[in-house]
Amino acid sequence: PKTNPVASPYFASDTILRGFPPTLIFTSSEDPFLDDSVAFNSRLWSVGVKSSLRAVHDLPHAFWALATAGIPEARQVQKECQQWLAKNFA
């Protein structure tokens, strides 16, 4: 079903979310799931998970893949993610 938490943690119970590690969520101002990203970030915080939400402007959903097409904003997001992962999980 569309609400299966295995397919999307957005639908996971609070009990499951409490077990999440620190989480970084990147979205875009043009992403159709922007509101869901904001809500999910809020849920994580409400159950005690350290979560960061960042949004880039004027890029489409799945902008991550645009780094290989030379879009500098997408490259910057990848760089920030790498730095965040190294800081939080090294």
VEXMI-68384 format. One line per field, with one value per atom (N, C-alpha, C, O): residue number from 1; residue in three letters; atom name; x, y, z. Coordinates in nm, 2 decimals, padded with zeros to 4 digits. Atoms other than C-alpha are relative to their C-alpha. Layout:
! residues N
num <- [NUM	...]
residuo <- [ALA	...]
atomo <- [CA	...]
u <- [X	...]
v <- [Y	...]
w <- [Z	...]
This chain:
! residues 90
num <- [1	1	1	1	2	2	2	2	3	3	3	3	4	4	4	4	5	5	5	5	6	6	6	6	7	7	7	7	8	8	8	8	9	9	9	9	10	10	10	10	11	11	11	11	12	12	12	12	13	13	13	13	14	14	14	14	15	15	15	15	16	16	16	16	17	17	17	17	18	18	18	18	19	19	19	19	20	20	20	20	21	21	21	21	22	22	22	22	23	23	23	23	24	24	24	24	25	25	25	25	26	26	26	26	27	27	27	27	28	28	28	28	29	29	29	29	30	30	30	30	31	31	31	31	32	32	32	32	33	33	33	33	34	34	34	34	35	35	35	35	36	36	36	36	37	37	37	37	38	38	38	38	39	39	39	39	40	40	40	40	41	41	41	41	42	42	42	42	43	43	43	43	44	44	44	44	45	45	45	45	46	46	46	46	47	47	47	47	48	48	48	48	49	49	49	49	50	50	50	50	51	51	51	51	52	52	52	52	53	53	53	53	54	54	54	54	55	55	55	55	56	56	56	56	57	57	57	57	58	58	58	58	59	59	59	59	60	60	60	60	61	61	61	61	62	62	62	62	63	63	63	63	64	64	64	64	65	65	65	65	66	66	66	66	67	67	67	67	68	68	68	68	69	69	69	69	70	70	70	70	71	71	71	71	72	72	72	72	73	73	73	73	74	74	74	74	75	75	75	75	76	76	76	76	77	77	77	77	78	78	78	78	79	79	79	79	80	80	80	80	81	81	81	81	82	82	82	82	83	83	83	83	84	84	84	84	85	85	85	85	86	86	86	86	87	87	87	87	88	88	88	88	89	89	89	89	90	90	90	90]
residuo <- [PRO	PRO	PRO	PRO	LYS	LYS	LYS	LYS	THR	THR	THR	THR	ASN	ASN	ASN	ASN	PRO	PRO	PRO	PRO	VAL	VAL	VAL	VAL	ALA	ALA	ALA	ALA	SER	SER	SER	SER	PRO	PRO	PRO	PRO	TYR	TYR	TYR	TYR	PHE	PHE	PHE	PHE	ALA	ALA	ALA	ALA	SER	SER	SER	SER	ASP	ASP	ASP	ASP	THR	THR	THR	THR	ILE	ILE	ILE	ILE	LEU	LEU	LEU	LEU	ARG	ARG	ARG	ARG	GLY	GLY	GLY	GLY	PHE	PHE	PHE	PHE	PRO	PRO	PRO	PRO	PRO	PRO	PRO	PRO	THR	THR	THR	THR	LEU	LEU	LEU	LEU	ILE	ILE	ILE	ILE	PHE	PHE	PHE	PHE	THR	THR	THR	THR	SER	SER	SER	SER	SER	SER	SER	SER	GLU	GLU	GLU	GLU	ASP	ASP	ASP	ASP	PRO	PRO	PRO	PRO	PHE	PHE	PHE	PHE	LEU	LEU	LEU	LEU	ASP	ASP	ASP	ASP	ASP	ASP	ASP	ASP	SER	SER	SER	SER	VAL	VAL	VAL	VAL	ALA	ALA	ALA	ALA	PHE	PHE	PHE	PHE	ASN	ASN	ASN	ASN	SER	SER	SER	SER	ARG	ARG	ARG	ARG	LEU	LEU	LEU	LEU	TRP	TRP	TRP	TRP	SER	SER	SER	SER	VAL	VAL	VAL	VAL	GLY	GLY	GLY	GLY	VAL	VAL	VAL	VAL	LYS	LYS	LYS	LYS	SER	SER	SER	SER	SER	SER	SER	SER	LEU	LEU	LEU	LEU	ARG	ARG	ARG	ARG	ALA	ALA	ALA	ALA	VAL	VAL	VAL	VAL	HIS	HIS	HIS	HIS	ASP	ASP	ASP	ASP	LEU	LEU	LEU	LEU	PRO	PRO	PRO	PRO	HIS	HIS	HIS	HIS	ALA	ALA	ALA	ALA	PHE	PHE	PHE	PHE	TRP	TRP	TRP	TRP	ALA	ALA	ALA	ALA	LEU	LEU	LEU	LEU	ALA	ALA	ALA	ALA	THR	THR	THR	THR	ALA	ALA	ALA	ALA	GLY	GLY	GLY	GLY	ILE	ILE	ILE	ILE	PRO	PRO	PRO	PRO	GLU	GLU	GLU	GLU	ALA	ALA	ALA	ALA	ARG	ARG	ARG	ARG	GLN	GLN	GLN	GLN	VAL	VAL	VAL	VAL	GLN	GLN	GLN	GLN	LYS	LYS	LYS	LYS	GLU	GLU	GLU	GLU	CYS	CYS	CYS	CYS	GLN	GLN	GLN	GLN	GLN	GLN	GLN	GLN	TRP	TRP	TRP	TRP	LEU	LEU	LEU	LEU	ALA	ALA	ALA	ALA	LYS	LYS	LYS	LYS	ASN	ASN	ASN	ASN	PHE	PHE	PHE	PHE	ALA	ALA	ALA	ALA]
atomo <- [N	CA	C	O	N	CA	C	O	N	CA	C	O	N	CA	C	O	N	CA	C	O	N	CA	C	O	N	CA	C	O	N	CA	C	O	N	CA	C	O	N	CA	C	O	N	CA	C	O	N	CA	C	O	N	CA	C	O	N	CA	C	O	N	CA	C	O	N	CA	C	O	N	CA	C	O	N	CA	C	O	N	CA	C	O	N	CA	C	O	N	CA	C	O	N	CA	C	O	N	CA	C	O	N	CA	C	O	N	CA	C	O	N	CA	C	O	N	CA	C	O	N	CA	C	O	N	CA	C	O	N	CA	C	O	N	CA	C	O	N	CA	C	O	N	CA	C	O	N	CA	C	O	N	CA	C	O	N	CA	C	O	N	CA	C	O	N	CA	C	O	N	CA	C	O	N	CA	C	O	N	CA	C	O	N	CA	C	O	N	CA	C	O	N	CA	C	O	N	CA	C	O	N	CA	C	O	N	CA	C	O	N	CA	C	O	N	CA	C	O	N	CA	C	O	N	CA	C	O	N	CA	C	O	N	CA	C	O	N	CA	C	O	N	CA	C	O	N	CA	C	O	N	CA	C	O	N	CA	C	O	N	CA	C	O	N	CA	C	O	N	CA	C	O	N	CA	C	O	N	CA	C	O	N	CA	C	O	N	CA	C	O	N	CA	C	O	N	CA	C	O	N	CA	C	O	N	CA	C	O	N	CA	C	O	N	CA	C	O	N	CA	C	O	N	CA	C	O	N	CA	C	O	N	CA	C	O	N	CA	C	O	N	CA	C	O	N	CA	C	O	N	CA	C	O	N	CA	C	O	N	CA	C	O	N	CA	C	O	N	CA	C	O	N	CA	C	O	N	CA	C	O	N	CA	C	O	N	CA	C	O	N	CA	C	O	N	CA	C	O	N	CA	C	O]
u <- [00.08	00.00	00.09	00.20	-00.07	00.10	00.05	00.14	-00.04	00.13	00.09	00.09	-00.09	00.37	00.13	00.20	-00.12	00.65	00.13	00.23	-00.12	00.89	00.04	00.16	-00.02	00.85	00.03	00.10	-00.02	00.84	00.00	-00.10	00.00	00.95	-00.10	-00.13	00.10	00.70	-00.12	-00.18	00.12	00.44	00.04	-00.05	-00.04	00.64	-00.06	-00.09	00.06	00.51	00.11	00.23	-00.10	00.67	00.10	00.21	-00.09	00.82	00.11	00.23	-00.11	01.01	00.09	00.21	-00.08	01.11	00.10	00.20	-00.09	01.26	00.14	00.24	-00.12	01.52	00.09	00.19	-00.07	01.63	00.13	00.14	-00.13	01.99	-00.02	-00.13	00.01	02.05	-00.03	00.02	00.06	01.88	00.02	-00.01	-00.01	01.95	-00.10	-00.09	00.09	01.67	00.02	00.02	-00.01	01.73	-00.12	-00.17	00.11	01.44	00.02	00.12	00.00	01.36	-00.12	-00.23	00.12	01.13	-00.10	-00.22	00.09	00.98	-00.04	-00.11	00.03	00.95	-00.14	-00.19	00.14	00.59	-00.01	-00.12	00.00	00.69	00.06	00.10	-00.06	00.82	-00.08	-00.02	00.08	00.53	00.02	00.03	-00.03	00.59	00.13	00.15	-00.14	00.96	-00.01	00.06	00.01	00.87	-00.07	-00.03	00.07	00.62	00.08	00.08	-00.09	00.86	00.11	00.14	-00.10	01.13	-00.06	00.01	00.06	00.89	-00.03	-00.02	00.02	00.79	00.12	00.12	-00.13	01.15	00.04	00.07	-00.03	01.21	-00.09	-00.05	00.10	00.89	00.03	-00.02	-00.04	01.02	00.14	00.19	-00.13	01.36	00.12	00.23	-00.11	01.56	00.06	-00.02	-00.06	01.81	-00.01	00.04	00.02	01.71	00.02	-00.01	-00.03	01.81	-00.08	-00.07	00.07	01.59	00.07	00.08	-00.05	01.75	-00.07	-00.11	00.07	01.59	00.08	00.13	-00.06	01.74	-00.11	-00.23	00.10	01.56	00.00	00.10	00.02	01.42	00.06	00.09	-00.04	01.53	-00.12	-00.20	00.11	01.29	00.03	00.14	-00.02	01.23	00.11	00.12	-00.11	01.52	00.12	00.19	-00.11	01.76	00.14	00.23	-00.13	02.04	00.07	00.19	-00.06	02.10	00.05	00.13	-00.04	02.15	00.15	00.20	-00.14	02.50	00.08	00.18	-00.07	02.62	-00.02	00.05	00.03	02.46	00.07	00.05	-00.07	02.68	-00.08	-00.04	00.07	02.42	00.07	00.07	-00.09	02.63	-00.08	-00.02	00.07	02.35	-00.01	00.00	00.01	02.31	00.13	00.14	-00.13	02.68	00.03	00.09	-00.01	02.68	-00.07	-00.02	00.08	02.41	00.07	00.08	-00.07	02.61	00.12	00.15	-00.11	02.91	-00.04	00.03	00.05	02.71	-00.04	-00.02	00.04	02.57	00.12	00.12	-00.13	02.92	00.06	00.10	-00.06	03.04	-00.09	-00.03	00.09	02.73	00.02	00.02	-00.02	02.78	00.13	00.14	-00.13	03.15	00.00	00.06	00.01	03.07	-00.08	-00.05	00.10	02.78	00.03	-00.02	-00.02	02.90	00.14	00.17	-00.14	03.28	00.05	00.17]
v <- [-00.12	00.00	00.13	00.12	-00.12	00.36	00.05	00.14	-00.04	00.41	-00.10	-00.09	00.10	00.13	00.07	00.13	-00.06	00.25	-00.06	00.01	00.06	00.01	00.08	00.10	-00.08	00.22	00.14	00.21	-00.14	00.55	00.02	-00.01	-00.02	00.64	00.10	00.12	-00.10	00.92	-00.06	00.00	00.07	00.66	-00.09	-00.16	00.08	00.50	00.05	00.17	-00.04	00.50	00.08	00.08	-00.08	00.73	-00.09	-00.05	00.10	00.42	-00.03	-00.04	00.03	00.34	00.12	00.11	-00.12	00.70	00.03	00.09	-00.03	00.73	-00.07	-00.03	00.07	00.48	00.05	00.00	-00.05	00.69	00.07	00.13	-00.07	00.83	00.15	00.19	-00.13	01.20	00.00	-00.08	00.00	01.29	00.13	00.24	-00.12	01.54	-00.02	-00.12	00.00	01.62	00.12	00.23	-00.10	01.81	00.00	-00.11	-00.01	01.93	00.13	00.20	-00.12	02.21	00.08	00.02	-00.09	02.50	-00.04	-00.01	00.05	02.34	-00.14	-00.20	00.14	01.99	-00.02	00.04	00.02	01.86	-00.07	-00.07	00.06	01.68	00.09	00.05	-00.10	02.00	-00.01	-00.01	00.00	02.00	-00.13	-00.13	00.13	01.63	00.00	-00.05	-00.01	01.70	00.08	00.05	-00.09	01.98	-00.08	-00.07	00.07	01.76	-00.12	-00.14	00.12	01.46	00.06	-00.01	-00.06	01.69	00.03	00.01	-00.03	01.81	-00.12	-00.12	00.12	01.46	-00.06	-00.10	00.04	01.36	00.07	00.02	-00.08	01.65	-00.03	-00.03	00.03	01.57	-00.13	-00.14	00.13	01.22	00.00	-00.10	-00.01	01.34	-00.03	-00.04	00.02	01.28	00.13	00.22	-00.12	01.54	00.00	-00.09	00.00	01.64	00.14	00.24	-00.12	01.91	00.00	-00.10	-00.01	02.03	00.12	00.23	-00.10	02.23	00.00	-00.11	-00.01	02.36	00.08	00.19	-00.07	02.47	00.07	00.03	-00.08	02.72	-00.03	-00.05	00.01	02.67	-00.12	-00.11	00.12	02.32	-00.10	-00.10	00.09	02.03	-00.12	-00.13	00.12	01.71	-00.08	-00.08	00.08	01.47	00.08	00.04	-00.09	01.76	-00.06	-00.02	00.06	01.55	-00.05	-00.03	00.06	01.38	00.11	00.08	-00.11	01.72	00.04	00.11	-00.03	01.74	-00.05	00.01	00.05	01.52	00.08	00.06	-00.08	01.76	00.14	00.23	-00.12	02.04	00.11	00.23	-00.10	02.22	00.03	-00.06	-00.02	02.39	-00.01	-00.05	00.02	02.40	-00.14	-00.18	00.14	02.03	-00.06	-00.14	00.04	01.98	00.05	-00.03	-00.05	02.20	-00.08	-00.11	00.08	01.99	-00.13	-00.18	00.13	01.67	00.03	-00.06	-00.03	01.84	00.02	-00.03	-00.02	01.95	-00.13	-00.15	00.13	01.60	-00.08	-00.14	00.07	01.45	00.05	-00.03	-00.06	01.69	-00.03	-00.06	00.03	01.63	-00.14	-00.17	00.15	01.25	-00.02	-00.09	00.02	01.28	00.06	00.00	-00.06	01.51	-00.09	-00.10	00.07	01.29	-00.15	-00.21	00.15	00.94	-00.04	-00.16	00.04	00.95	-00.05	-00.09]
w <- [00.00	00.00	00.00	00.04	00.01	-00.05	00.14	00.14	-00.14	00.33	00.07	00.19	-00.06	00.39	00.05	-00.03	-00.05	00.62	-00.05	-00.04	00.06	00.46	-00.13	-00.16	00.12	00.14	00.03	-00.05	-00.03	00.31	00.15	00.21	-00.14	00.66	00.05	00.17	-00.03	00.65	00.07	00.15	-00.06	00.75	00.11	00.16	-00.12	01.03	00.13	00.14	-00.13	01.38	00.08	00.04	-00.08	01.64	00.07	00.08	-00.07	01.81	-00.10	-00.05	00.10	01.49	-00.02	-00.03	00.03	01.43	00.11	00.09	-00.11	01.78	-00.02	00.04	00.03	01.66	-00.11	-00.14	00.11	01.37	00.05	00.16	-00.02	01.36	-00.03	-00.08	00.05	01.31	-00.15	-00.22	00.13	00.99	-00.07	-00.01	00.08	00.71	-00.11	-00.19	00.11	00.47	-00.09	-00.04	00.09	00.16	-00.09	-00.13	00.09	-00.05	-00.09	-00.08	00.08	-00.30	00.01	00.04	00.00	-00.31	-00.10	-00.09	00.10	-00.62	00.01	-00.08	-00.01	-00.49	00.04	00.14	-00.04	-00.48	00.14	00.20	-00.14	-00.15	00.10	00.21	-00.10	00.02	00.13	00.24	-00.12	00.27	00.08	00.20	-00.06	00.34	00.07	00.18	-00.06	00.41	00.12	00.22	-00.12	00.65	00.11	00.23	-00.10	00.83	00.06	00.18	-00.05	00.85	00.09	00.19	-00.09	00.99	00.14	00.24	-00.12	01.25	00.09	00.21	-00.07	01.34	00.07	00.18	-00.06	01.39	00.12	00.22	-00.12	01.62	00.12	00.23	-00.10	01.81	00.08	00.19	-00.07	01.90	00.05	00.09	-00.05	01.99	-00.09	-00.05	00.10	01.67	-00.05	-00.09	00.05	01.58	-00.16	-00.22	00.15	01.22	-00.05	00.01	00.07	00.98	-00.13	-00.21	00.13	00.69	-00.07	-00.02	00.09	00.41	-00.13	-00.18	00.13	00.10	-00.10	-00.06	00.11	-00.23	-00.08	-00.07	00.07	-00.45	-00.15	-00.21	00.14	-00.79	-00.07	-00.19	00.07	-00.86	00.01	00.10	00.00	-00.94	00.10	00.15	-00.07	-00.75	-00.06	-00.18	00.05	-00.78	-00.05	-00.14	00.05	-00.83	00.03	-00.04	-00.04	-00.67	-00.13	-00.14	00.12	-01.01	-00.10	-00.19	00.09	-01.18	00.02	-00.06	-00.02	-01.04	-00.11	-00.15	00.12	-01.32	-00.12	-00.22	00.11	-01.56	00.01	-00.07	-00.02	-01.42	00.07	00.06	-00.07	-01.21	00.13	00.22	-00.12	-00.94	00.13	00.23	-00.13	-00.68	00.04	00.16	-00.03	-00.71	00.05	00.14	-00.05	-00.67	00.14	00.22	-00.14	-00.36	00.10	00.21	-00.09	-00.21	00.03	00.14	-00.02	-00.27	00.10	00.18	-00.08	-00.11	00.15	00.24	-00.14	00.20	00.06	00.18	-00.06	00.24	00.04	00.14	-00.04	00.23	00.13	00.21	-00.12	00.49	00.12	00.23	-00.11	00.71	00.04	00.16	-00.03	00.69	00.07	00.17	-00.07	00.78	00.14	00.23	-00.13	01.07	00.10	00.22	-00.09	01.21	00.01	00.11	-00.01	01.14	-00.02	-00.03	00.01	01.12	00.13	00.14]
